[in-house]
Amino acid sequence: MSCLRVLLAVIFPPLAVIDQGCGSILIVTILTLCGWVPGVIGALVILNKTFG
């Protein structure tokens, strides 16, 4: 997880997960619409997830 991604996740969460797939963008967008904090937490969780 790069510093730029963390900064984007704090400022505008859906933009930070733009390359993680359509489902991730949709989930983070809905969480952000519910409140800024849930969107940030969701984006950080998705960015922190390790695949493989």
mmCIF entry with sequence, helices, sheets and N, C-alpha, C, O atoms, coordinates in Angstrom:
data_MODEL
# 
_entry.id   MODEL 
# 
_entity.id                         1 
_entity.type                       polymer 
_entity.pdbx_number_of_molecules   1 
# 
_entity_poly.entity_id                      1 
_entity_poly.type                           'polypeptide(L)' 
_entity_poly.nstd_linkage                   no 
_entity_poly.nstd_monomer                   no 
_entity_poly.pdbx_seq_one_letter_code       MSCLRVLLAVIFPPLAVIDQGCGSILIVTILTLCGWVPGVIGALVILNKTFG 
_entity_poly.pdbx_seq_one_letter_code_can   MSCLRVLLAVIFPPLAVIDQGCGSILIVTILTLCGWVPGVIGALVILNKTFG 
_entity_poly.pdbx_strand_id                 A 
# 
loop_
_entity_poly_seq.entity_id 
_entity_poly_seq.num 
_entity_poly_seq.mon_id 
_entity_poly_seq.hetero 
1 1  MET n 
1 2  SER n 
1 3  CYS n 
1 4  LEU n 
1 5  ARG n 
1 6  VAL n 
1 7  LEU n 
1 8  LEU n 
1 9  ALA n 
1 10 VAL n 
1 11 ILE n 
1 12 PHE n 
1 13 PRO n 
1 14 PRO n 
1 15 LEU n 
1 16 ALA n 
1 17 VAL n 
1 18 ILE n 
1 19 ASP n 
1 20 GLN n 
1 21 GLY n 
1 22 CYS n 
1 23 GLY n 
1 24 SER n 
1 25 ILE n 
1 26 LEU n 
1 27 ILE n 
1 28 VAL n 
1 29 THR n 
1 30 ILE n 
1 31 LEU n 
1 32 THR n 
1 33 LEU n 
1 34 CYS n 
1 35 GLY n 
1 36 TRP n 
1 37 VAL n 
1 38 PRO n 
1 39 GLY n 
1 40 VAL n 
1 41 ILE n 
1 42 GLY n 
1 43 ALA n 
1 44 LEU n 
1 45 VAL n 
1 46 ILE n 
1 47 LEU n 
1 48 ASN n 
1 49 LYS n 
1 50 THR n 
1 51 PHE n 
1 52 GLY n 
# 
_struct_asym.id          A 
_struct_asym.entity_id   1 
# 
loop_
_struct_conf.conf_type_id 
_struct_conf.id 
_struct_conf.pdbx_PDB_helix_id 
_struct_conf.beg_label_comp_id 
_struct_conf.beg_label_asym_id 
_struct_conf.beg_label_seq_id 
_struct_conf.pdbx_beg_PDB_ins_code 
_struct_conf.end_label_comp_id 
_struct_conf.end_label_asym_id 
_struct_conf.end_label_seq_id 
_struct_conf.pdbx_end_PDB_ins_code 
_struct_conf.beg_auth_comp_id 
_struct_conf.beg_auth_asym_id 
_struct_conf.beg_auth_seq_id 
_struct_conf.end_auth_comp_id 
_struct_conf.end_auth_asym_id 
_struct_conf.end_auth_seq_id 
_struct_conf.pdbx_PDB_helix_class 
_struct_conf.details 
_struct_conf.pdbx_PDB_helix_length 
HELX_P HELX_P1 AA1 CYS A 3  ? ILE A 11 ? CYS A 3  ILE A 11 1 ? 9  
HELX_P HELX_P2 AA2 PRO A 13 ? ALA A 16 ? PRO A 13 ALA A 16 1 ? 4  
HELX_P HELX_P3 AA3 CYS A 22 ? CYS A 34 ? CYS A 22 CYS A 34 1 ? 13 
HELX_P HELX_P4 AA4 TRP A 36 ? ASN A 48 ? TRP A 36 ASN A 48 1 ? 13 
# 
_struct_conf_type.id          HELX_P 
_struct_conf_type.criteria    ? 
_struct_conf_type.reference   ? 
# 
loop_
_atom_site.group_PDB 
_atom_site.id 
_atom_site.type_symbol 
_atom_site.label_atom_id 
_atom_site.label_alt_id 
_atom_site.label_comp_id 
_atom_site.label_asym_id 
_atom_site.label_entity_id 
_atom_site.label_seq_id 
_atom_site.pdbx_PDB_ins_code 
_atom_site.Cartn_x 
_atom_site.Cartn_y 
_atom_site.Cartn_z 
_atom_site.occupancy 
_atom_site.B_iso_or_equiv 
_atom_site.pdbx_formal_charge 
_atom_site.auth_seq_id 
_atom_site.auth_comp_id 
_atom_site.auth_asym_id 
_atom_site.auth_atom_id 
_atom_site.pdbx_PDB_model_num 
ATOM 1   N N  . MET A 1 1  ? 0.858   -1.168  0.000   1.00 0.00 ? 1  MET A N  1 
ATOM 2   C CA . MET A 1 1  ? 0.000   0.000   0.000   1.00 0.00 ? 1  MET A CA 1 
ATOM 3   C C  . MET A 1 1  ? 0.903   1.229   0.000   1.00 0.00 ? 1  MET A C  1 
ATOM 4   O O  . MET A 1 1  ? 1.697   1.428   0.919   1.00 0.00 ? 1  MET A O  1 
ATOM 5   N N  . SER A 1 2  ? 0.774   2.039   -1.029  1.00 0.00 ? 2  SER A N  1 
ATOM 6   C CA . SER A 1 2  ? 1.632   3.213   -1.159  1.00 0.00 ? 2  SER A CA 1 
ATOM 7   C C  . SER A 1 2  ? 1.046   4.402   -0.400  1.00 0.00 ? 2  SER A C  1 
ATOM 8   O O  . SER A 1 2  ? -0.137  4.420   -0.058  1.00 0.00 ? 2  SER A O  1 
ATOM 9   N N  . CYS A 1 3  ? 1.883   5.369   -0.152  1.00 0.00 ? 3  CYS A N  1 
ATOM 10  C CA . CYS A 1 3  ? 1.459   6.572   0.561   1.00 0.00 ? 3  CYS A CA 1 
ATOM 11  C C  . CYS A 1 3  ? 0.426   7.357   -0.245  1.00 0.00 ? 3  CYS A C  1 
ATOM 12  O O  . CYS A 1 3  ? -0.485  7.960   0.322   1.00 0.00 ? 3  CYS A O  1 
ATOM 13  N N  . LEU A 1 4  ? 0.573   7.344   -1.565  1.00 0.00 ? 4  LEU A N  1 
ATOM 14  C CA . LEU A 1 4  ? -0.389  8.048   -2.418  1.00 0.00 ? 4  LEU A CA 1 
ATOM 15  C C  . LEU A 1 4  ? -1.776  7.414   -2.308  1.00 0.00 ? 4  LEU A C  1 
ATOM 16  O O  . LEU A 1 4  ? -2.782  8.122   -2.253  1.00 0.00 ? 4  LEU A O  1 
ATOM 17  N N  . ARG A 1 5  ? -1.831  6.093   -2.276  1.00 0.00 ? 5  ARG A N  1 
ATOM 18  C CA . ARG A 1 5  ? -3.124  5.407   -2.136  1.00 0.00 ? 5  ARG A CA 1 
ATOM 19  C C  . ARG A 1 5  ? -3.771  5.716   -0.802  1.00 0.00 ? 5  ARG A C  1 
ATOM 20  O O  . ARG A 1 5  ? -4.984  5.915   -0.737  1.00 0.00 ? 5  ARG A O  1 
ATOM 21  N N  . VAL A 1 6  ? -2.987  5.761   0.260   1.00 0.00 ? 6  VAL A N  1 
ATOM 22  C CA . VAL A 1 6  ? -3.534  6.079   1.579   1.00 0.00 ? 6  VAL A CA 1 
ATOM 23  C C  . VAL A 1 6  ? -4.062  7.504   1.597   1.00 0.00 ? 6  VAL A C  1 
ATOM 24  O O  . VAL A 1 6  ? -5.134  7.764   2.145   1.00 0.00 ? 6  VAL A O  1 
ATOM 25  N N  . LEU A 1 7  ? -3.327  8.419   1.008   1.00 0.00 ? 7  LEU A N  1 
ATOM 26  C CA . LEU A 1 7  ? -3.771  9.809   0.939   1.00 0.00 ? 7  LEU A CA 1 
ATOM 27  C C  . LEU A 1 7  ? -5.064  9.928   0.132   1.00 0.00 ? 7  LEU A C  1 
ATOM 28  O O  . LEU A 1 7  ? -5.981  10.648  0.527   1.00 0.00 ? 7  LEU A O  1 
ATOM 29  N N  . LEU A 1 8  ? -5.137  9.217   -1.004  1.00 0.00 ? 8  LEU A N  1 
ATOM 30  C CA . LEU A 1 8  ? -6.371  9.222   -1.799  1.00 0.00 ? 8  LEU A CA 1 
ATOM 31  C C  . LEU A 1 8  ? -7.525  8.598   -1.028  1.00 0.00 ? 8  LEU A C  1 
ATOM 32  O O  . LEU A 1 8  ? -8.661  9.063   -1.131  1.00 0.00 ? 8  LEU A O  1 
ATOM 33  N N  . ALA A 1 9  ? -7.249  7.555   -0.260  1.00 0.00 ? 9  ALA A N  1 
ATOM 34  C CA . ALA A 1 9  ? -8.299  6.906   0.517   1.00 0.00 ? 9  ALA A CA 1 
ATOM 35  C C  . ALA A 1 9  ? -8.861  7.840   1.582   1.00 0.00 ? 9  ALA A C  1 
ATOM 36  O O  . ALA A 1 9  ? -10.042 7.762   1.919   1.00 0.00 ? 9  ALA A O  1 
ATOM 37  N N  . VAL A 1 10 ? -8.028  8.711   2.105   1.00 0.00 ? 10 VAL A N  1 
ATOM 38  C CA . VAL A 1 10 ? -8.495  9.653   3.118   1.00 0.00 ? 10 VAL A CA 1 
ATOM 39  C C  . VAL A 1 10 ? -9.252  10.811  2.470   1.00 0.00 ? 10 VAL A C  1 
ATOM 40  O O  . VAL A 1 10 ? -10.263 11.266  3.006   1.00 0.00 ? 10 VAL A O  1 
ATOM 41  N N  . ILE A 1 11 ? -8.773  11.286  1.328   1.00 0.00 ? 11 ILE A N  1 
ATOM 42  C CA . ILE A 1 11 ? -9.393  12.441  0.682   1.00 0.00 ? 11 ILE A CA 1 
ATOM 43  C C  . ILE A 1 11 ? -10.651 12.050  -0.092  1.00 0.00 ? 11 ILE A C  1 
ATOM 44  O O  . ILE A 1 11 ? -11.714 12.637  0.109   1.00 0.00 ? 11 ILE A O  1 
ATOM 45  N N  . PHE A 1 12 ? -10.529 11.060  -0.976  1.00 0.00 ? 12 PHE A N  1 
ATOM 46  C CA . PHE A 1 12 ? -11.658 10.627  -1.810  1.00 0.00 ? 12 PHE A CA 1 
ATOM 47  C C  . PHE A 1 12 ? -11.584 9.107   -1.980  1.00 0.00 ? 12 PHE A C  1 
ATOM 48  O O  . PHE A 1 12 ? -10.957 8.619   -2.920  1.00 0.00 ? 12 PHE A O  1 
ATOM 49  N N  . PRO A 1 13 ? -12.221 8.360   -1.074  1.00 0.00 ? 13 PRO A N  1 
ATOM 50  C CA . PRO A 1 13 ? -12.066 6.905   -1.030  1.00 0.00 ? 13 PRO A CA 1 
ATOM 51  C C  . PRO A 1 13 ? -12.339 6.150   -2.341  1.00 0.00 ? 13 PRO A C  1 
ATOM 52  O O  . PRO A 1 13 ? -11.571 5.242   -2.659  1.00 0.00 ? 13 PRO A O  1 
ATOM 53  N N  . PRO A 1 14 ? -13.381 6.469   -3.120  1.00 0.00 ? 14 PRO A N  1 
ATOM 54  C CA . PRO A 1 14 ? -13.589 5.684   -4.343  1.00 0.00 ? 14 PRO A CA 1 
ATOM 55  C C  . PRO A 1 14 ? -12.450 5.787   -5.357  1.00 0.00 ? 14 PRO A C  1 
ATOM 56  O O  . PRO A 1 14 ? -12.205 4.846   -6.111  1.00 0.00 ? 14 PRO A O  1 
ATOM 57  N N  . LEU A 1 15 ? -11.765 6.908   -5.378  1.00 0.00 ? 15 LEU A N  1 
ATOM 58  C CA . LEU A 1 15 ? -10.657 7.076   -6.309  1.00 0.00 ? 15 LEU A CA 1 
ATOM 59  C C  . LEU A 1 15 ? -9.465  6.199   -5.942  1.00 0.00 ? 15 LEU A C  1 
ATOM 60  O O  . LEU A 1 15 ? -8.689  5.809   -6.814  1.00 0.00 ? 15 LEU A O  1 
ATOM 61  N N  . ALA A 1 16 ? -9.317  5.892   -4.676  1.00 0.00 ? 16 ALA A N  1 
ATOM 62  C CA . ALA A 1 16 ? -8.185  5.072   -4.232  1.00 0.00 ? 16 ALA A CA 1 
ATOM 63  C C  . ALA A 1 16 ? -8.319  3.622   -4.670  1.00 0.00 ? 16 ALA A C  1 
ATOM 64  O O  . ALA A 1 16 ? -7.309  2.940   -4.845  1.00 0.00 ? 16 ALA A O  1 
ATOM 65  N N  . VAL A 1 17 ? -9.546  3.136   -4.850  1.00 0.00 ? 17 VAL A N  1 
ATOM 66  C CA . VAL A 1 17 ? -9.755  1.725   -5.212  1.00 0.00 ? 17 VAL A CA 1 
ATOM 67  C C  . VAL A 1 17 ? -10.175 1.564   -6.669  1.00 0.00 ? 17 VAL A C  1 
ATOM 68  O O  . VAL A 1 17 ? -10.793 0.560   -7.023  1.00 0.00 ? 17 VAL A O  1 
ATOM 69  N N  . ILE A 1 18 ? -9.853  2.527   -7.512  1.00 0.00 ? 18 ILE A N  1 
ATOM 70  C CA . ILE A 1 18 ? -10.311 2.538   -8.892  1.00 0.00 ? 18 ILE A CA 1 
ATOM 71  C C  . ILE A 1 18 ? -9.820  1.328   -9.689  1.00 0.00 ? 18 ILE A C  1 
ATOM 72  O O  . ILE A 1 18 ? -10.497 0.895   -10.621 1.00 0.00 ? 18 ILE A O  1 
ATOM 73  N N  . ASP A 1 19 ? -8.667  0.781   -9.343  1.00 0.00 ? 19 ASP A N  1 
ATOM 74  C CA . ASP A 1 19 ? -8.139  -0.354  -10.105 1.00 0.00 ? 19 ASP A CA 1 
ATOM 75  C C  . ASP A 1 19 ? -8.413  -1.698  -9.431  1.00 0.00 ? 19 ASP A C  1 
ATOM 76  O O  . ASP A 1 19 ? -7.892  -2.720  -9.877  1.00 0.00 ? 19 ASP A O  1 
ATOM 77  N N  . GLN A 1 20 ? -9.204  -1.718  -8.386  1.00 0.00 ? 20 GLN A N  1 
ATOM 78  C CA . GLN A 1 20 ? -9.493  -2.954  -7.667  1.00 0.00 ? 20 GLN A CA 1 
ATOM 79  C C  . GLN A 1 20 ? -10.722 -3.679  -8.205  1.00 0.00 ? 20 GLN A C  1 
ATOM 80  O O  . GLN A 1 20 ? -11.023 -4.786  -7.758  1.00 0.00 ? 20 GLN A O  1 
ATOM 81  N N  . GLY A 1 21 ? -11.424 -3.090  -9.138  1.00 0.00 ? 21 GLY A N  1 
ATOM 82  C CA . GLY A 1 21 ? -12.596 -3.738  -9.718  1.00 0.00 ? 21 GLY A CA 1 
ATOM 83  C C  . GLY A 1 21 ? -13.866 -2.958  -9.458  1.00 0.00 ? 21 GLY A C  1 
ATOM 84  O O  . GLY A 1 21 ? -13.923 -2.095  -8.582  1.00 0.00 ? 21 GLY A O  1 
ATOM 85  N N  . CYS A 1 22 ? -14.882 -3.281  -10.235 1.00 0.00 ? 22 CYS A N  1 
ATOM 86  C CA . CYS A 1 22 ? -16.154 -2.556  -10.169 1.00 0.00 ? 22 CYS A CA 1 
ATOM 87  C C  . CYS A 1 22 ? -16.856 -2.753  -8.831  1.00 0.00 ? 22 CYS A C  1 
ATOM 88  O O  . CYS A 1 22 ? -17.456 -1.817  -8.303  1.00 0.00 ? 22 CYS A O  1 
ATOM 89  N N  . GLY A 1 23 ? -16.788 -3.952  -8.285  1.00 0.00 ? 23 GLY A N  1 
ATOM 90  C CA . GLY A 1 23 ? -17.446 -4.224  -7.008  1.00 0.00 ? 23 GLY A CA 1 
ATOM 91  C C  . GLY A 1 23 ? -16.858 -3.407  -5.878  1.00 0.00 ? 23 GLY A C  1 
ATOM 92  O O  . GLY A 1 23 ? -17.588 -2.887  -5.034  1.00 0.00 ? 23 GLY A O  1 
ATOM 93  N N  . SER A 1 24 ? -15.548 -3.293  -5.859  1.00 0.00 ? 24 SER A N  1 
ATOM 94  C CA . SER A 1 24 ? -14.892 -2.515  -4.805  1.00 0.00 ? 24 SER A CA 1 
ATOM 95  C C  . SER A 1 24 ? -15.251 -1.040  -4.906  1.00 0.00 ? 24 SER A C  1 
ATOM 96  O O  . SER A 1 24 ? -15.499 -0.379  -3.897  1.00 0.00 ? 24 SER A O  1 
ATOM 97  N N  . ILE A 1 25 ? -15.277 -0.536  -6.120  1.00 0.00 ? 25 ILE A N  1 
ATOM 98  C CA . ILE A 1 25 ? -15.645 0.877   -6.314  1.00 0.00 ? 25 ILE A CA 1 
ATOM 99  C C  . ILE A 1 25 ? -17.070 1.124   -5.841  1.00 0.00 ? 25 ILE A C  1 
ATOM 100 O O  . ILE A 1 25 ? -17.350 2.125   -5.181  1.00 0.00 ? 25 ILE A O  1 
ATOM 101 N N  . LEU A 1 26 ? -17.969 0.206   -6.183  1.00 0.00 ? 26 LEU A N  1 
ATOM 102 C CA . LEU A 1 26 ? -19.376 0.344   -5.797  1.00 0.00 ? 26 LEU A CA 1 
ATOM 103 C C  . LEU A 1 26 ? -19.536 0.299   -4.277  1.00 0.00 ? 26 LEU A C  1 
ATOM 104 O O  . LEU A 1 26 ? -20.255 1.115   -3.701  1.00 0.00 ? 26 LEU A O  1 
ATOM 105 N N  . ILE A 1 27 ? -18.871 -0.646  -3.638  1.00 0.00 ? 27 ILE A N  1 
ATOM 106 C CA . ILE A 1 27 ? -18.969 -0.767  -2.182  1.00 0.00 ? 27 ILE A CA 1 
ATOM 107 C C  . ILE A 1 27 ? -18.437 0.480   -1.493  1.00 0.00 ? 27 ILE A C  1 
ATOM 108 O O  . ILE A 1 27 ? -19.076 1.011   -0.585  1.00 0.00 ? 27 ILE A O  1 
ATOM 109 N N  . VAL A 1 28 ? -17.274 0.946   -1.918  1.00 0.00 ? 28 VAL A N  1 
ATOM 110 C CA . VAL A 1 28 ? -16.669 2.124   -1.280  1.00 0.00 ? 28 VAL A CA 1 
ATOM 111 C C  . VAL A 1 28 ? -17.501 3.377   -1.560  1.00 0.00 ? 28 VAL A C  1 
ATOM 112 O O  . VAL A 1 28 ? -17.613 4.248   -0.698  1.00 0.00 ? 28 VAL A O  1 
ATOM 113 N N  . THR A 1 29 ? -18.080 3.473   -2.748  1.00 0.00 ? 29 THR A N  1 
ATOM 114 C CA . THR A 1 29 ? -18.932 4.631   -3.060  1.00 0.00 ? 29 THR A CA 1 
ATOM 115 C C  . THR A 1 29 ? -20.170 4.645   -2.166  1.00 0.00 ? 29 THR A C  1 
ATOM 116 O O  . THR A 1 29 ? -20.545 5.695   -1.643  1.00 0.00 ? 29 THR A O  1 
ATOM 117 N N  . ILE A 1 30 ? -20.799 3.497   -1.990  1.00 0.00 ? 30 ILE A N  1 
ATOM 118 C CA . ILE A 1 30 ? -21.981 3.422   -1.120  1.00 0.00 ? 30 ILE A CA 1 
ATOM 119 C C  . ILE A 1 30 ? -21.608 3.744   0.324   1.00 0.00 ? 30 ILE A C  1 
ATOM 120 O O  . ILE A 1 30 ? -22.326 4.472   1.010   1.00 0.00 ? 30 ILE A O  1 
ATOM 121 N N  . LEU A 1 31 ? -20.479 3.197   0.781   1.00 0.00 ? 31 LEU A N  1 
ATOM 122 C CA . LEU A 1 31 ? -20.032 3.517   2.142   1.00 0.00 ? 31 LEU A CA 1 
ATOM 123 C C  . LEU A 1 31 ? -19.715 4.999   2.300   1.00 0.00 ? 31 LEU A C  1 
ATOM 124 O O  . LEU A 1 31 ? -19.997 5.584   3.345   1.00 0.00 ? 31 LEU A O  1 
ATOM 125 N N  . THR A 1 32 ? -19.133 5.609   1.275   1.00 0.00 ? 32 THR A N  1 
ATOM 126 C CA . THR A 1 32 ? -18.814 7.032   1.336   1.00 0.00 ? 32 THR A CA 1 
ATOM 127 C C  . THR A 1 32 ? -20.086 7.876   1.360   1.00 0.00 ? 32 THR A C  1 
ATOM 128 O O  . THR A 1 32 ? -20.141 8.902   2.038   1.00 0.00 ? 32 THR A O  1 
ATOM 129 N N  . LEU A 1 33 ? -21.099 7.449   0.627   1.00 0.00 ? 33 LEU A N  1 
ATOM 130 C CA . LEU A 1 33 ? -22.369 8.179   0.652   1.00 0.00 ? 33 LEU A CA 1 
ATOM 131 C C  . LEU A 1 33 ? -23.056 8.068   2.010   1.00 0.00 ? 33 LEU A C  1 
ATOM 132 O O  . LEU A 1 33 ? -23.776 8.977   2.423   1.00 0.00 ? 33 LEU A O  1 
ATOM 133 N N  . CYS A 1 34 ? -22.830 6.944   2.706   1.00 0.00 ? 34 CYS A N  1 
ATOM 134 C CA . CYS A 1 34 ? -23.382 6.790   4.053   1.00 0.00 ? 34 CYS A CA 1 
ATOM 135 C C  . CYS A 1 34 ? -22.638 7.644   5.069   1.00 0.00 ? 34 CYS A C  1 
ATOM 136 O O  . CYS A 1 34 ? -23.198 8.049   6.089   1.00 0.00 ? 34 CYS A O  1 
ATOM 137 N N  . GLY A 1 35 ? -21.411 7.904   4.787   1.00 0.00 ? 35 GLY A N  1 
ATOM 138 C CA . GLY A 1 35 ? -20.589 8.723   5.683   1.00 0.00 ? 35 GLY A CA 1 
ATOM 139 C C  . GLY A 1 35 ? -19.151 8.642   5.243   1.00 0.00 ? 35 GLY A C  1 
ATOM 140 O O  . GLY A 1 35 ? -18.727 7.649   4.652   1.00 0.00 ? 35 GLY A O  1 
ATOM 141 N N  . TRP A 1 36 ? -18.394 9.690   5.530   1.00 0.00 ? 36 TRP A N  1 
ATOM 142 C CA . TRP A 1 36 ? -17.018 9.739   5.068   1.00 0.00 ? 36 TRP A CA 1 
ATOM 143 C C  . TRP A 1 36 ? -16.150 8.681   5.755   1.00 0.00 ? 36 TRP A C  1 
ATOM 144 O O  . TRP A 1 36 ? -15.333 8.027   5.107   1.00 0.00 ? 36 TRP A O  1 
ATOM 145 N N  . VAL A 1 37 ? -16.329 8.517   7.053   1.00 0.00 ? 37 VAL A N  1 
ATOM 146 C CA . VAL A 1 37 ? -15.503 7.582   7.821   1.00 0.00 ? 37 VAL A CA 1 
ATOM 147 C C  . VAL A 1 37 ? -15.691 6.135   7.351   1.00 0.00 ? 37 VAL A C  1 
ATOM 148 O O  . VAL A 1 37 ? -14.691 5.443   7.160   1.00 0.00 ? 37 VAL A O  1 
ATOM 149 N N  . PRO A 1 38 ? -16.922 5.644   7.157   1.00 0.00 ? 38 PRO A N  1 
ATOM 150 C CA . PRO A 1 38 ? -17.057 4.271   6.642   1.00 0.00 ? 38 PRO A CA 1 
ATOM 151 C C  . PRO A 1 38 ? -16.422 4.092   5.261   1.00 0.00 ? 38 PRO A C  1 
ATOM 152 O O  . PRO A 1 38 ? -15.886 3.024   4.963   1.00 0.00 ? 38 PRO A O  1 
ATOM 153 N N  . GLY A 1 39 ? -16.476 5.115   4.426   1.00 0.00 ? 39 GLY A N  1 
ATOM 154 C CA . GLY A 1 39 ? -15.838 5.040   3.118   1.00 0.00 ? 39 GLY A CA 1 
ATOM 155 C C  . GLY A 1 39 ? -14.332 4.938   3.217   1.00 0.00 ? 39 GLY A C  1 
ATOM 156 O O  . GLY A 1 39 ? -13.708 4.171   2.483   1.00 0.00 ? 39 GLY A O  1 
ATOM 157 N N  . VAL A 1 40 ? -13.746 5.701   4.115   1.00 0.00 ? 40 VAL A N  1 
ATOM 158 C CA . VAL A 1 40 ? -12.293 5.656   4.314   1.00 0.00 ? 40 VAL A CA 1 
ATOM 159 C C  . VAL A 1 40 ? -11.879 4.296   4.867   1.00 0.00 ? 40 VAL A C  1 
ATOM 160 O O  . VAL A 1 40 ? -10.897 3.711   4.410   1.00 0.00 ? 40 VAL A O  1 
ATOM 161 N N  . ILE A 1 41 ? -12.618 3.798   5.840   1.00 0.00 ? 41 ILE A N  1 
ATOM 162 C CA . ILE A 1 41 ? -12.296 2.494   6.420   1.00 0.00 ? 41 ILE A CA 1 
ATOM 163 C C  . ILE A 1 41 ? -12.426 1.397   5.366   1.00 0.00 ? 41 ILE A C  1 
ATOM 164 O O  . ILE A 1 41 ? -11.568 0.519   5.276   1.00 0.00 ? 41 ILE A O  1 
ATOM 165 N N  . GLY A 1 42 ? -13.487 1.442   4.575   1.00 0.00 ? 42 GLY A N  1 
ATOM 166 C CA . GLY A 1 42 ? -13.668 0.448   3.520   1.00 0.00 ? 42 GLY A CA 1 
ATOM 167 C C  . GLY A 1 42 ? -12.552 0.490   2.493   1.00 0.00 ? 42 GLY A C  1 
ATOM 168 O O  . GLY A 1 42 ? -12.057 -0.555  2.069   1.00 0.00 ? 42 GLY A O  1 
ATOM 169 N N  . ALA A 1 43 ? -12.157 1.673   2.095   1.00 0.00 ? 43 ALA A N  1 
ATOM 170 C CA . ALA A 1 43 ? -11.073 1.807   1.112   1.00 0.00 ? 43 ALA A CA 1 
ATOM 171 C C  . ALA A 1 43 ? -9.760  1.297   1.671   1.00 0.00 ? 43 ALA A C  1 
ATOM 172 O O  . ALA A 1 43 ? -9.007  0.628   0.962   1.00 0.00 ? 43 ALA A O  1 
ATOM 173 N N  . LEU A 1 44 ? -9.473  1.596   2.915   1.00 0.00 ? 44 LEU A N  1 
ATOM 174 C CA . LEU A 1 44 ? -8.222  1.131   3.518   1.00 0.00 ? 44 LEU A CA 1 
ATOM 175 C C  . LEU A 1 44 ? -8.216  -0.387  3.684   1.00 0.00 ? 44 LEU A C  1 
ATOM 176 O O  . LEU A 1 44 ? -7.177  -1.025  3.512   1.00 0.00 ? 44 LEU A O  1 
ATOM 177 N N  . VAL A 1 45 ? -9.355  -0.962  4.013   1.00 0.00 ? 45 VAL A N  1 
ATOM 178 C CA . VAL A 1 45 ? -9.440  -2.426  4.132   1.00 0.00 ? 45 VAL A CA 1 
ATOM 179 C C  . VAL A 1 45 ? -9.219  -3.074  2.779   1.00 0.00 ? 45 VAL A C  1 
ATOM 180 O O  . VAL A 1 45 ? -8.485  -4.058  2.681   1.00 0.00 ? 45 VAL A O  1 
ATOM 181 N N  . ILE A 1 46 ? -9.836  -2.544  1.734   1.00 0.00 ? 46 ILE A N  1 
ATOM 182 C CA . ILE A 1 46 ? -9.669  -3.115  0.401   1.00 0.00 ? 46 ILE A CA 1 
ATOM 183 C C  . ILE A 1 46 ? -8.237  -2.937  -0.088  1.00 0.00 ? 46 ILE A C  1 
ATOM 184 O O  . ILE A 1 46 ? -7.686  -3.847  -0.708  1.00 0.00 ? 46 ILE A O  1 
ATOM 185 N N  . LEU A 1 47 ? -7.629  -1.798  0.175   1.00 0.00 ? 47 LEU A N  1 
ATOM 186 C CA . LEU A 1 47 ? -6.244  -1.580  -0.242  1.00 0.00 ? 47 LEU A CA 1 
ATOM 187 C C  . LEU A 1 47 ? -5.265  -2.443  0.545   1.00 0.00 ? 47 LEU A C  1 
ATOM 188 O O  . LEU A 1 47 ? -4.212  -2.815  0.027   1.00 0.00 ? 47 LEU A O  1 
ATOM 189 N N  . ASN A 1 48 ? -5.600  -2.763  1.784   1.00 0.00 ? 48 ASN A N  1 
ATOM 190 C CA . ASN A 1 48 ? -4.713  -3.542  2.636   1.00 0.00 ? 48 ASN A CA 1 
ATOM 191 C C  . ASN A 1 48 ? -4.834  -5.057  2.387   1.00 0.00 ? 48 ASN A C  1 
ATOM 192 O O  . ASN A 1 48 ? -3.973  -5.833  2.801   1.00 0.00 ? 48 ASN A O  1 
ATOM 193 N N  . LYS A 1 49 ? -5.904  -5.455  1.712   1.00 0.00 ? 49 LYS A N  1 
ATOM 194 C CA . LYS A 1 49 ? -6.129  -6.878  1.452   1.00 0.00 ? 49 LYS A CA 1 
ATOM 195 C C  . LYS A 1 49 ? -5.030  -7.412  0.527   1.00 0.00 ? 49 LYS A C  1 
ATOM 196 O O  . LYS A 1 49 ? -4.723  -6.813  -0.504  1.00 0.00 ? 49 LYS A O  1 
ATOM 197 N N  . THR A 1 50 ? -4.455  -8.532  0.911   1.00 0.00 ? 50 THR A N  1 
ATOM 198 C CA . THR A 1 50 ? -3.424  -9.152  0.084   1.00 0.00 ? 50 THR A CA 1 
ATOM 199 C C  . THR A 1 50 ? -4.044  -10.307 -0.691  1.00 0.00 ? 50 THR A C  1 
ATOM 200 O O  . THR A 1 50 ? -4.785  -11.114 -0.130  1.00 0.00 ? 50 THR A O  1 
ATOM 201 N N  . PHE A 1 51 ? -3.741  -10.381 -1.961  1.00 0.00 ? 51 PHE A N  1 
ATOM 202 C CA . PHE A 1 51 ? -4.259  -11.440 -2.804  1.00 0.00 ? 51 PHE A CA 1 
ATOM 203 C C  . PHE A 1 51 ? -3.160  -12.451 -3.046  1.00 0.00 ? 51 PHE A C  1 
ATOM 204 O O  . PHE A 1 51 ? -2.038  -12.092 -3.402  1.00 0.00 ? 51 PHE A O  1 
ATOM 205 N N  . GLY A 1 52 ? -3.491  -13.726 -2.850  1.00 0.00 ? 52 GLY A N  1 
ATOM 206 C CA . GLY A 1 52 ? -2.535  -14.776 -3.156  1.00 0.00 ? 52 GLY A CA 1 
ATOM 207 C C  . GLY A 1 52 ? -2.025  -15.500 -2.030  1.00 0.00 ? 52 GLY A C  1 
ATOM 208 O O  . GLY A 1 52 ? -1.210  -16.407 -2.197  1.00 0.00 ? 52 GLY A O  1 
# 
